[in-house]
Amino acid sequence: MFDLPKWLFIAGVFLIACAGITWLAMRLGFHGLPGDIVYRGRRFSVFFPVVTCLVLSVAGSLILWIINWWMHR
C-alpha cells in the first residue's frame, strides 16, 4: 500500500536538507559556476544558473542511476 504521509515526510526532510546545503554554500562564498548568466541593471538583476543546473542534473541522474542499479542487482 502506498504510504503517503511517510513519503511526504521524506520529501520534506529532503527539501529541508537541500535548503540547508544551499544556505551553507552561499555562506561559504559559492555564488554559481563559470558560465552562469548574470545581468545586473540599474533597477533589477537577473541570474540564470545554466551551468549549475546542468551539473546538478547530471549529478542527480547519476545518483538515481546508482540507486536503481543497487536496488535491482
mmCIF file of the N, C-alpha and C atoms, coordinates in Angstrom:
data_MODEL
# 
_entry.id   MODEL 
# 
loop_
_atom_site.group_PDB 
_atom_site.id 
_atom_site.type_symbol 
_atom_site.label_atom_id 
_atom_site.label_alt_id 
_atom_site.label_comp_id 
_atom_site.label_asym_id 
_atom_site.label_entity_id 
_atom_site.label_seq_id 
_atom_site.pdbx_PDB_ins_code 
_atom_site.Cartn_x 
_atom_site.Cartn_y 
_atom_site.Cartn_z 
_atom_site.occupancy 
_atom_site.B_iso_or_equiv 
_atom_site.pdbx_formal_charge 
_atom_site.auth_seq_id 
_atom_site.auth_comp_id 
_atom_site.auth_asym_id 
_atom_site.auth_atom_id 
_atom_site.pdbx_PDB_model_num 
ATOM 1   N N  . MET A 1 1  ? 0.830  -1.177 0.000   1.00 0.00 ? 1  MET A N  1 
ATOM 2   C CA . MET A 1 1  ? 0.000  0.000  0.000   1.00 0.00 ? 1  MET A CA 1 
ATOM 3   C C  . MET A 1 1  ? 0.877  1.244  0.000   1.00 0.00 ? 1  MET A C  1 
ATOM 4   N N  . PHE A 1 2  ? 0.488  2.242  -0.719  1.00 0.00 ? 2  PHE A N  1 
ATOM 5   C CA . PHE A 1 2  ? 1.231  3.492  -0.821  1.00 0.00 ? 2  PHE A CA 1 
ATOM 6   C C  . PHE A 1 2  ? 1.019  4.304  0.450   1.00 0.00 ? 2  PHE A C  1 
ATOM 7   N N  . ASP A 1 3  ? 2.098  4.597  1.149   1.00 0.00 ? 3  ASP A N  1 
ATOM 8   C CA . ASP A 1 3  ? 2.018  5.304  2.416   1.00 0.00 ? 3  ASP A CA 1 
ATOM 9   C C  . ASP A 1 3  ? 2.356  6.774  2.195   1.00 0.00 ? 3  ASP A C  1 
ATOM 10  N N  . LEU A 1 4  ? 1.354  7.583  1.855   1.00 0.00 ? 4  LEU A N  1 
ATOM 11  C CA . LEU A 1 4  ? 1.546  8.988  1.501   1.00 0.00 ? 4  LEU A CA 1 
ATOM 12  C C  . LEU A 1 4  ? 2.187  9.817  2.610   1.00 0.00 ? 4  LEU A C  1 
ATOM 13  N N  . PRO A 1 5  ? 1.764  9.714  3.864   1.00 0.00 ? 5  PRO A N  1 
ATOM 14  C CA . PRO A 1 5  ? 2.402  10.539 4.896   1.00 0.00 ? 5  PRO A CA 1 
ATOM 15  C C  . PRO A 1 5  ? 3.897  10.273 5.037   1.00 0.00 ? 5  PRO A C  1 
ATOM 16  N N  . LYS A 1 6  ? 4.281  9.019  4.913   1.00 0.00 ? 6  LYS A N  1 
ATOM 17  C CA . LYS A 1 6  ? 5.703  8.679  5.008   1.00 0.00 ? 6  LYS A CA 1 
ATOM 18  C C  . LYS A 1 6  ? 6.485  9.335  3.881   1.00 0.00 ? 6  LYS A C  1 
ATOM 19  N N  . TRP A 1 7  ? 5.981  9.278  2.658   1.00 0.00 ? 7  TRP A N  1 
ATOM 20  C CA . TRP A 1 7  ? 6.684  9.861  1.515   1.00 0.00 ? 7  TRP A CA 1 
ATOM 21  C C  . TRP A 1 7  ? 6.687  11.385 1.564   1.00 0.00 ? 7  TRP A C  1 
ATOM 22  N N  . LEU A 1 8  ? 5.623  11.980 2.077   1.00 0.00 ? 8  LEU A N  1 
ATOM 23  C CA . LEU A 1 8  ? 5.610  13.429 2.250   1.00 0.00 ? 8  LEU A CA 1 
ATOM 24  C C  . LEU A 1 8  ? 6.625  13.866 3.295   1.00 0.00 ? 8  LEU A C  1 
ATOM 25  N N  . PHE A 1 9  ? 6.765  13.095 4.358   1.00 0.00 ? 9  PHE A N  1 
ATOM 26  C CA . PHE A 1 9  ? 7.759  13.394 5.379   1.00 0.00 ? 9  PHE A CA 1 
ATOM 27  C C  . PHE A 1 9  ? 9.169  13.296 4.789   1.00 0.00 ? 9  PHE A C  1 
ATOM 28  N N  . ILE A 1 10 ? 9.433  12.239 4.030   1.00 0.00 ? 10 ILE A N  1 
ATOM 29  C CA . ILE A 1 10 ? 10.743 12.067 3.402   1.00 0.00 ? 10 ILE A CA 1 
ATOM 30  C C  . ILE A 1 10 ? 11.026 13.213 2.434   1.00 0.00 ? 10 ILE A C  1 
ATOM 31  N N  . ALA A 1 11 ? 10.028 13.614 1.639   1.00 0.00 ? 11 ALA A N  1 
ATOM 32  C CA . ALA A 1 11 ? 10.203 14.727 0.708   1.00 0.00 ? 11 ALA A CA 1 
ATOM 33  C C  . ALA A 1 11 ? 10.477 16.020 1.466   1.00 0.00 ? 11 ALA A C  1 
ATOM 34  N N  . GLY A 1 12 ? 9.795  16.239 2.584   1.00 0.00 ? 12 GLY A N  1 
ATOM 35  C CA . GLY A 1 12 ? 10.027 17.432 3.388   1.00 0.00 ? 12 GLY A CA 1 
ATOM 36  C C  . GLY A 1 12 ? 11.430 17.467 3.969   1.00 0.00 ? 12 GLY A C  1 
ATOM 37  N N  . VAL A 1 13 ? 11.895 16.335 4.477   1.00 0.00 ? 13 VAL A N  1 
ATOM 38  C CA . VAL A 1 13 ? 13.258 16.257 5.010   1.00 0.00 ? 13 VAL A CA 1 
ATOM 39  C C  . VAL A 1 13 ? 14.270 16.519 3.900   1.00 0.00 ? 13 VAL A C  1 
ATOM 40  N N  . PHE A 1 14 ? 14.012 15.967 2.719   1.00 0.00 ? 14 PHE A N  1 
ATOM 41  C CA . PHE A 1 14 ? 14.908 16.181 1.580   1.00 0.00 ? 14 PHE A CA 1 
ATOM 42  C C  . PHE A 1 14 ? 14.954 17.661 1.200   1.00 0.00 ? 14 PHE A C  1 
ATOM 43  N N  . LEU A 1 15 ? 13.807 18.327 1.149   1.00 0.00 ? 15 LEU A N  1 
ATOM 44  C CA . LEU A 1 15 ? 13.779 19.750 0.812   1.00 0.00 ? 15 LEU A CA 1 
ATOM 45  C C  . LEU A 1 15 ? 14.471 20.605 1.870   1.00 0.00 ? 15 LEU A C  1 
ATOM 46  N N  . ILE A 1 16 ? 14.301 20.260 3.133   1.00 0.00 ? 16 ILE A N  1 
ATOM 47  C CA . ILE A 1 16 ? 14.988 20.985 4.202   1.00 0.00 ? 16 ILE A CA 1 
ATOM 48  C C  . ILE A 1 16 ? 16.498 20.793 4.079   1.00 0.00 ? 16 ILE A C  1 
ATOM 49  N N  . ALA A 1 17 ? 16.931 19.581 3.763   1.00 0.00 ? 17 ALA A N  1 
ATOM 50  C CA . ALA A 1 17 ? 18.363 19.324 3.584   1.00 0.00 ? 17 ALA A CA 1 
ATOM 51  C C  . ALA A 1 17 ? 18.912 20.114 2.390   1.00 0.00 ? 17 ALA A C  1 
ATOM 52  N N  . CYS A 1 18 ? 18.166 20.167 1.296   1.00 0.00 ? 18 CYS A N  1 
ATOM 53  C CA . CYS A 1 18 ? 18.597 20.952 0.132   1.00 0.00 ? 18 CYS A CA 1 
ATOM 54  C C  . CYS A 1 18 ? 18.698 22.432 0.471   1.00 0.00 ? 18 CYS A C  1 
ATOM 55  N N  . ALA A 1 19 ? 17.742 22.948 1.224   1.00 0.00 ? 19 ALA A N  1 
ATOM 56  C CA . ALA A 1 19 ? 17.785 24.356 1.623   1.00 0.00 ? 19 ALA A CA 1 
ATOM 57  C C  . ALA A 1 19 ? 18.981 24.622 2.530   1.00 0.00 ? 19 ALA A C  1 
ATOM 58  N N  . GLY A 1 20 ? 19.267 23.713 3.431   1.00 0.00 ? 20 GLY A N  1 
ATOM 59  C CA . GLY A 1 20 ? 20.416 23.863 4.317   1.00 0.00 ? 20 GLY A CA 1 
ATOM 60  C C  . GLY A 1 20 ? 21.737 23.841 3.559   1.00 0.00 ? 20 GLY A C  1 
ATOM 61  N N  . ILE A 1 21 ? 21.848 22.948 2.590   1.00 0.00 ? 21 ILE A N  1 
ATOM 62  C CA . ILE A 1 21 ? 23.066 22.880 1.772   1.00 0.00 ? 21 ILE A CA 1 
ATOM 63  C C  . ILE A 1 21 ? 23.224 24.151 0.958   1.00 0.00 ? 21 ILE A C  1 
ATOM 64  N N  . THR A 1 22 ? 22.137 24.653 0.400   1.00 0.00 ? 22 THR A N  1 
ATOM 65  C CA . THR A 1 22 ? 22.190 25.896 -0.374  1.00 0.00 ? 22 THR A CA 1 
ATOM 66  C C  . THR A 1 22 ? 22.584 27.064 0.507   1.00 0.00 ? 22 THR A C  1 
ATOM 67  N N  . TRP A 1 23 ? 22.002 27.163 1.698   1.00 0.00 ? 23 TRP A N  1 
ATOM 68  C CA . TRP A 1 23 ? 22.338 28.241 2.629   1.00 0.00 ? 23 TRP A CA 1 
ATOM 69  C C  . TRP A 1 23 ? 23.811 28.174 3.008   1.00 0.00 ? 23 TRP A C  1 
ATOM 70  N N  . LEU A 1 24 ? 24.301 26.969 3.310   1.00 0.00 ? 24 LEU A N  1 
ATOM 71  C CA . LEU A 1 24 ? 25.697 26.802 3.694   1.00 0.00 ? 24 LEU A CA 1 
ATOM 72  C C  . LEU A 1 24 ? 26.640 27.163 2.549   1.00 0.00 ? 24 LEU A C  1 
ATOM 73  N N  . ALA A 1 25 ? 26.302 26.744 1.338   1.00 0.00 ? 25 ALA A N  1 
ATOM 74  C CA . ALA A 1 25 ? 27.141 27.068 0.177   1.00 0.00 ? 25 ALA A CA 1 
ATOM 75  C C  . ALA A 1 25 ? 27.205 28.574 -0.053  1.00 0.00 ? 25 ALA A C  1 
ATOM 76  N N  . MET A 1 26 ? 26.089 29.268 0.092   1.00 0.00 ? 26 MET A N  1 
ATOM 77  C CA . MET A 1 26 ? 26.083 30.719 -0.071  1.00 0.00 ? 26 MET A CA 1 
ATOM 78  C C  . MET A 1 26 ? 26.893 31.404 1.026   1.00 0.00 ? 26 MET A C  1 
ATOM 79  N N  . ARG A 1 27 ? 26.823 30.899 2.250   1.00 0.00 ? 27 ARG A N  1 
ATOM 80  C CA . ARG A 1 27 ? 27.602 31.476 3.347   1.00 0.00 ? 27 ARG A CA 1 
ATOM 81  C C  . ARG A 1 27 ? 29.101 31.262 3.141   1.00 0.00 ? 27 ARG A C  1 
ATOM 82  N N  . LEU A 1 28 ? 29.478 30.154 2.472   1.00 0.00 ? 28 LEU A N  1 
ATOM 83  C CA . LEU A 1 28 ? 30.885 29.864 2.227   1.00 0.00 ? 28 LEU A CA 1 
ATOM 84  C C  . LEU A 1 28 ? 31.421 30.561 0.983   1.00 0.00 ? 28 LEU A C  1 
ATOM 85  N N  . GLY A 1 29 ? 30.570 31.284 0.263   1.00 0.00 ? 29 GLY A N  1 
ATOM 86  C CA . GLY A 1 29 ? 31.033 32.076 -0.868  1.00 0.00 ? 29 GLY A CA 1 
ATOM 87  C C  . GLY A 1 29 ? 30.693 31.522 -2.241  1.00 0.00 ? 29 GLY A C  1 
ATOM 88  N N  . PHE A 1 30 ? 29.924 30.429 -2.328  1.00 0.00 ? 30 PHE A N  1 
ATOM 89  C CA . PHE A 1 30 ? 29.546 29.895 -3.636  1.00 0.00 ? 30 PHE A CA 1 
ATOM 90  C C  . PHE A 1 30 ? 28.378 30.698 -4.194  1.00 0.00 ? 30 PHE A C  1 
ATOM 91  N N  . HIS A 1 31 ? 28.599 31.330 -5.336  1.00 0.00 ? 31 HIS A N  1 
ATOM 92  C CA . HIS A 1 31 ? 27.539 32.122 -5.965  1.00 0.00 ? 31 HIS A CA 1 
ATOM 93  C C  . HIS A 1 31 ? 27.306 31.706 -7.410  1.00 0.00 ? 31 HIS A C  1 
ATOM 94  N N  . GLY A 1 32 ? 27.652 30.484 -7.750  1.00 0.00 ? 32 GLY A N  1 
ATOM 95  C CA . GLY A 1 32 ? 27.429 29.992 -9.097  1.00 0.00 ? 32 GLY A CA 1 
ATOM 96  C C  . GLY A 1 32 ? 28.719 29.523 -9.740  1.00 0.00 ? 32 GLY A C  1 
ATOM 97  N N  . LEU A 1 33 ? 28.568 28.846 -10.843 1.00 0.00 ? 33 LEU A N  1 
ATOM 98  C CA . LEU A 1 33 ? 29.710 28.347 -11.602 1.00 0.00 ? 33 LEU A CA 1 
ATOM 99  C C  . LEU A 1 33 ? 29.999 29.256 -12.779 1.00 0.00 ? 33 LEU A C  1 
ATOM 100 N N  . PRO A 1 34 ? 31.221 29.198 -13.302 1.00 0.00 ? 34 PRO A N  1 
ATOM 101 C CA . PRO A 1 34 ? 31.505 29.950 -14.526 1.00 0.00 ? 34 PRO A CA 1 
ATOM 102 C C  . PRO A 1 34 ? 30.579 29.470 -15.645 1.00 0.00 ? 34 PRO A C  1 
ATOM 103 N N  . GLY A 1 35 ? 29.983 30.368 -16.351 1.00 0.00 ? 35 GLY A N  1 
ATOM 104 C CA . GLY A 1 35 ? 29.028 30.018 -17.398 1.00 0.00 ? 35 GLY A CA 1 
ATOM 105 C C  . GLY A 1 35 ? 27.597 30.342 -17.021 1.00 0.00 ? 35 GLY A C  1 
ATOM 106 N N  . ASP A 1 36 ? 27.349 30.609 -15.752 1.00 0.00 ? 36 ASP A N  1 
ATOM 107 C CA . ASP A 1 36 ? 26.023 31.056 -15.332 1.00 0.00 ? 36 ASP A CA 1 
ATOM 108 C C  . ASP A 1 36 ? 25.806 32.489 -15.828 1.00 0.00 ? 36 ASP A C  1 
ATOM 109 N N  . ILE A 1 37 ? 24.604 32.781 -16.237 1.00 0.00 ? 37 ILE A N  1 
ATOM 110 C CA . ILE A 1 37 ? 24.289 34.085 -16.816 1.00 0.00 ? 37 ILE A CA 1 
ATOM 111 C C  . ILE A 1 37 ? 23.829 35.032 -15.717 1.00 0.00 ? 37 ILE A C  1 
ATOM 112 N N  . VAL A 1 38 ? 24.505 36.185 -15.617 1.00 0.00 ? 38 VAL A N  1 
ATOM 113 C CA . VAL A 1 38 ? 24.151 37.204 -14.631 1.00 0.00 ? 38 VAL A CA 1 
ATOM 114 C C  . VAL A 1 38 ? 24.065 38.542 -15.355 1.00 0.00 ? 38 VAL A C  1 
ATOM 115 N N  . TYR A 1 39 ? 22.934 39.224 -15.167 1.00 0.00 ? 39 TYR A N  1 
ATOM 116 C CA . TYR A 1 39 ? 22.774 40.576 -15.714 1.00 0.00 ? 39 TYR A CA 1 
ATOM 117 C C  . TYR A 1 39 ? 22.347 41.484 -14.573 1.00 0.00 ? 39 TYR A C  1 
ATOM 118 N N  . ARG A 1 40 ? 23.123 42.532 -14.370 1.00 0.00 ? 40 ARG A N  1 
ATOM 119 C CA . ARG A 1 40 ? 22.790 43.497 -13.325 1.00 0.00 ? 40 ARG A CA 1 
ATOM 120 C C  . ARG A 1 40 ? 22.515 44.847 -13.969 1.00 0.00 ? 40 ARG A C  1 
ATOM 121 N N  . GLY A 1 41 ? 21.264 45.254 -13.932 1.00 0.00 ? 41 GLY A N  1 
ATOM 122 C CA . GLY A 1 41 ? 20.872 46.560 -14.442 1.00 0.00 ? 41 GLY A CA 1 
ATOM 123 C C  . GLY A 1 41 ? 20.834 47.573 -13.307 1.00 0.00 ? 41 GLY A C  1 
ATOM 124 N N  . ARG A 1 42 ? 20.348 48.748 -13.611 1.00 0.00 ? 42 ARG A N  1 
ATOM 125 C CA . ARG A 1 42 ? 20.255 49.772 -12.565 1.00 0.00 ? 42 ARG A CA 1 
ATOM 126 C C  . ARG A 1 42 ? 19.139 49.479 -11.580 1.00 0.00 ? 42 ARG A C  1 
ATOM 127 N N  . ARG A 1 43 ? 18.039 48.908 -12.054 1.00 0.00 ? 43 ARG A N  1 
ATOM 128 C CA . ARG A 1 43 ? 16.889 48.688 -11.181 1.00 0.00 ? 43 ARG A CA 1 
ATOM 129 C C  . ARG A 1 43 ? 16.609 47.221 -10.856 1.00 0.00 ? 43 ARG A C  1 
ATOM 130 N N  . PHE A 1 44 ? 17.241 46.295 -11.564 1.00 0.00 ? 44 PHE A N  1 
ATOM 131 C CA . PHE A 1 44 ? 16.988 44.878 -11.310 1.00 0.00 ? 44 PHE A CA 1 
ATOM 132 C C  . PHE A 1 44 ? 18.193 44.056 -11.751 1.00 0.00 ? 44 PHE A C  1 
ATOM 133 N N  . SER A 1 45 ? 18.204 42.829 -11.327 1.00 0.00 ? 45 SER A N  1 
ATOM 134 C CA . SER A 1 45 ? 19.239 41.903 -11.776 1.00 0.00 ? 45 SER A CA 1 
ATOM 135 C C  . SER A 1 45 ? 18.577 40.565 -12.110 1.00 0.00 ? 45 SER A C  1 
ATOM 136 N N  . VAL A 1 46 ? 19.188 39.853 -13.050 1.00 0.00 ? 46 VAL A N  1 
ATOM 137 C CA . VAL A 1 46 ? 18.676 38.557 -13.495 1.00 0.00 ? 46 VAL A CA 1 
ATOM 138 C C  . VAL A 1 46 ? 19.816 37.557 -13.380 1.00 0.00 ? 46 VAL A C  1 
ATOM 139 N N  . PHE A 1 47 ? 19.525 36.418 -12.775 1.00 0.00 ? 47 PHE A N  1 
ATOM 140 C CA . PHE A 1 47 ? 20.510 35.349 -12.623 1.00 0.00 ? 47 PHE A CA 1 
ATOM 141 C C  . PHE A 1 47 ? 19.898 34.073 -13.165 1.00 0.00 ? 47 PHE A C  1 
ATOM 142 N N  . PHE A 1 48 ? 20.545 33.485 -14.159 1.00 0.00 ? 48 PHE A N  1 
ATOM 143 C CA . PHE A 1 48 ? 20.079 32.223 -14.723 1.00 0.00 ? 48 PHE A CA 1 
ATOM 144 C C  . PHE A 1 48 ? 21.221 31.225 -14.652 1.00 0.00 ? 48 PHE A C  1 
ATOM 145 N N  . PRO A 1 49 ? 21.167 30.257 -13.727 1.00 0.00 ? 49 PRO A N  1 
ATOM 146 C CA . PRO A 1 49 ? 22.277 29.333 -13.490 1.00 0.00 ? 49 PRO A CA 1 
ATOM 147 C C  . PRO A 1 49 ? 22.327 28.167 -14.488 1.00 0.00 ? 49 PRO A C  1 
ATOM 148 N N  . VAL A 1 50 ? 22.754 28.441 -15.706 1.00 0.00 ? 50 VAL A N  1 
ATOM 149 C CA . VAL A 1 50 ? 22.765 27.421 -16.757 1.00 0.00 ? 50 VAL A CA 1 
ATOM 150 C C  . VAL A 1 50 ? 23.688 26.264 -16.386 1.00 0.00 ? 50 VAL A C  1 
ATOM 151 N N  . VAL A 1 51 ? 24.942 26.562 -16.101 1.00 0.00 ? 51 VAL A N  1 
ATOM 152 C CA . VAL A 1 51 ? 25.929 25.510 -15.832 1.00 0.00 ? 51 VAL A CA 1 
ATOM 153 C C  . VAL A 1 51 ? 25.631 24.810 -14.508 1.00 0.00 ? 51 VAL A C  1 
ATOM 154 N N  . THR A 1 52 ? 25.203 25.549 -13.511 1.00 0.00 ? 52 THR A N  1 
ATOM 155 C CA . THR A 1 52 ? 24.850 24.944 -12.228 1.00 0.00 ? 52 THR A CA 1 
ATOM 156 C C  . THR A 1 52 ? 23.704 23.956 -12.408 1.00 0.00 ? 52 THR A C  1 
ATOM 157 N N  . CYS A 1 53 ? 22.707 24.306 -13.213 1.00 0.00 ? 53 CYS A N  1 
ATOM 158 C CA . CYS A 1 53 ? 21.586 23.392 -13.480 1.00 0.00 ? 53 CYS A CA 1 
ATOM 159 C C  . CYS A 1 53 ? 22.056 22.135 -14.202 1.00 0.00 ? 53 CYS A C  1 
ATOM 160 N N  . LEU A 1 54 ? 22.965 22.290 -15.161 1.00 0.00 ? 54 LEU A N  1 
ATOM 161 C CA . LEU A 1 54 ? 23.492 21.123 -15.879 1.00 0.00 ? 54 LEU A CA 1 
ATOM 162 C C  . LEU A 1 54 ? 24.256 20.194 -14.940 1.00 0.00 ? 54 LEU A C  1 
ATOM 163 N N  . VAL A 1 55 ? 25.101 20.768 -14.085 1.00 0.00 ? 55 VAL A N  1 
ATOM 164 C CA . VAL A 1 55 ? 25.870 19.953 -13.145 1.00 0.00 ? 55 VAL A CA 1 
ATOM 165 C C  . VAL A 1 55 ? 24.948 19.233 -12.166 1.00 0.00 ? 55 VAL A C  1 
ATOM 166 N N  . LEU A 1 56 ? 23.955 19.935 -11.629 1.00 0.00 ? 56 LEU A N  1 
ATOM 167 C CA . LEU A 1 56 ? 23.014 19.296 -10.704 1.00 0.00 ? 56 LEU A CA 1 
ATOM 168 C C  . LEU A 1 56 ? 22.183 18.218 -11.391 1.00 0.00 ? 56 LEU A C  1 
ATOM 169 N N  . SER A 1 57 ? 21.826 18.440 -12.653 1.00 0.00 ? 57 SER A N  1 
ATOM 170 C CA . SER A 1 57 ? 21.069 17.439 -13.399 1.00 0.00 ? 57 SER A CA 1 
ATOM 171 C C  . SER A 1 57 ? 21.885 16.172 -13.615 1.00 0.00 ? 57 SER A C  1 
ATOM 172 N N  . VAL A 1 58 ? 23.131 16.338 -14.002 1.00 0.00 ? 58 VAL A N  1 
ATOM 173 C CA . VAL A 1 58 ? 23.999 15.171 -14.209 1.00 0.00 ? 58 VAL A CA 1 
ATOM 174 C C  . VAL A 1 58 ? 24.227 14.439 -12.884 1.00 0.00 ? 58 VAL A C  1 
ATOM 175 N N  . ALA A 1 59 ? 24.473 15.191 -11.816 1.00 0.00 ? 59 ALA A N  1 
ATOM 176 C CA . ALA A 1 59 ? 24.697 14.566 -10.505 1.00 0.00 ? 59 ALA A CA 1 
ATOM 177 C C  . ALA A 1 59 ? 23.439 13.824 -10.033 1.00 0.00 ? 59 ALA A C  1 
ATOM 178 N N  . GLY A 1 60 ? 22.282 14.443 -10.181 1.00 0.00 ? 60 GLY A N  1 
ATOM 179 C CA . GLY A 1 60 ? 21.037 13.785 -9.782  1.00 0.00 ? 60 GLY A CA 1 
ATOM 180 C C  . GLY A 1 60 ? 20.754 12.541 -10.600 1.00 0.00 ? 60 GLY A C  1 
ATOM 181 N N  . SER A 1 61 ? 20.992 12.606 -11.904 1.00 0.00 ? 61 SER A N  1 
ATOM 182 C CA . SER A 1 61 ? 20.790 11.434 -12.759 1.00 0.00 ? 61 SER A CA 1 
ATOM 183 C C  . SER A 1 61 ? 21.735 10.307 -12.367 1.00 0.00 ? 61 SER A C  1 
ATOM 184 N N  . LEU A 1 62 ? 22.977 10.650 -12.068 1.00 0.00 ? 62 LEU A N  1 
ATOM 185 C CA . LEU A 1 62 ? 23.950 9.645  -11.660 1.00 0.00 ? 62 LEU A CA 1 
ATOM 186 C C  . LEU A 1 62 ? 23.557 9.000  -10.337 1.00 0.00 ? 62 LEU A C  1 
ATOM 187 N N  . ILE A 1 63 ? 23.111 9.809  -9.387  1.00 0.00 ? 63 ILE A N  1 
ATOM 188 C CA . ILE A 1 63 ? 22.684 9.269  -8.093  1.00 0.00 ? 63 ILE A CA 1 
ATOM 189 C C  . ILE A 1 63 ? 21.482 8.338  -8.258  1.00 0.00 ? 63 ILE A C  1 
ATOM 190 N N  . LEU A 1 64 ? 20.497 8.763  -9.041  1.00 0.00 ? 64 LEU A N  1 
ATOM 191 C CA . LEU A 1 64 ? 19.321 7.908  -9.263  1.00 0.00 ? 64 LEU A CA 1 
ATOM 192 C C  . LEU A 1 64 ? 19.682 6.639  -10.025 1.00 0.00 ? 64 LEU A C  1 
ATOM 193 N N  . TRP A 1 65 ? 20.619 6.731  -10.974 1.00 0.00 ? 65 TRP A N  1 
ATOM 194 C CA . TRP A 1 65 ? 21.060 5.545  -11.712 1.00 0.00 ? 65 TRP A CA 1 
ATOM 195 C C  . TRP A 1 65 ? 21.741 4.555  -10.766 1.00 0.00 ? 65 TRP A C  1 
ATOM 196 N N  . ILE A 1 66 ? 22.591 5.061  -9.863  1.00 0.00 ? 66 ILE A N  1 
ATOM 197 C CA . ILE A 1 66 ? 23.281 4.189  -8.908  1.00 0.00 ? 66 ILE A CA 1 
ATOM 198 C C  . ILE A 1 66 ? 22.277 3.543  -7.953  1.00 0.00 ? 66 ILE A C  1 
ATOM 199 N N  . ILE A 1 67 ? 21.297 4.306  -7.469  1.00 0.00 ? 67 ILE A N  1 
ATOM 200 C CA . ILE A 1 67 ? 20.274 3.739  -6.583  1.00 0.00 ? 67 ILE A CA 1 
ATOM 201 C C  . ILE A 1 67 ? 19.485 2.657  -7.306  1.00 0.00 ? 67 ILE A C  1 
ATOM 202 N N  . ASN A 1 68 ? 19.089 2.923  -8.559  1.00 0.00 ? 68 ASN A N  1 
ATOM 203 C CA . ASN A 1 68 ? 18.343 1.939  -9.341  1.00 0.00 ? 68 ASN A CA 1 
ATOM 204 C C  . ASN A 1 68 ? 19.176 0.680  -9.571  1.00 0.00 ? 68 ASN A C  1 
ATOM 205 N N  . TRP A 1 69 ? 20.452 0.845  -9.896  1.00 0.00 ? 69 TRP A N  1 
ATOM 206 C CA . TRP A 1 69 ? 21.332 -0.301 -10.120 1.00 0.00 ? 69 TRP A CA 1 
ATOM 207 C C  . TRP A 1 69 ? 21.484 -1.112 -8.839  1.00 0.00 ? 69 TRP A C  1 
ATOM 208 N N  . TRP A 1 70 ? 21.630 -0.401 -7.696  1.00 0.00 ? 70 TRP A N  1 
ATOM 209 C CA . TRP A 1 70 ? 21.838 -1.076 -6.434  1.00 0.00 ? 70 TRP A CA 1 
ATOM 210 C C  . TRP A 1 70 ? 20.599 -1.850 -5.993  1.00 0.00 ? 70 TRP A C  1 
ATOM 211 N N  . MET A 1 71 ? 19.408 -1.296 -6.257  1.00 0.00 ? 71 MET A N  1 
ATOM 212 C CA . MET A 1 71 ? 18.162 -1.947 -5.860  1.00 0.00 ? 71 MET A CA 1 
ATOM 213 C C  . MET A 1 71 ? 17.850 -3.187 -6.706  1.00 0.00 ? 71 MET A C  1 
ATOM 214 N N  . HIS A 1 72 ? 18.339 -3.220 -7.956  1.00 0.00 ? 72 HIS A N  1 
ATOM 215 C CA . HIS A 1 72 ? 17.989 -4.319 -8.864  1.00 0.00 ? 72 HIS A CA 1 
ATOM 216 C C  . HIS A 1 72 ? 19.123 -5.310 -9.098  1.00 0.00 ? 72 HIS A C  1 
ATOM 217 N N  . ARG A 1 73 ? 20.174 -5.275 -8.328  1.00 0.00 ? 73 ARG A N  1 
ATOM 218 C CA . ARG A 1 73 ? 21.258 -6.254 -8.550  1.00 0.00 ? 73 ARG A CA 1 
ATOM 219 C C  . ARG A 1 73 ? 21.018 -7.519 -7.807  1.00 0.00 ? 73 ARG A C  1 
# 
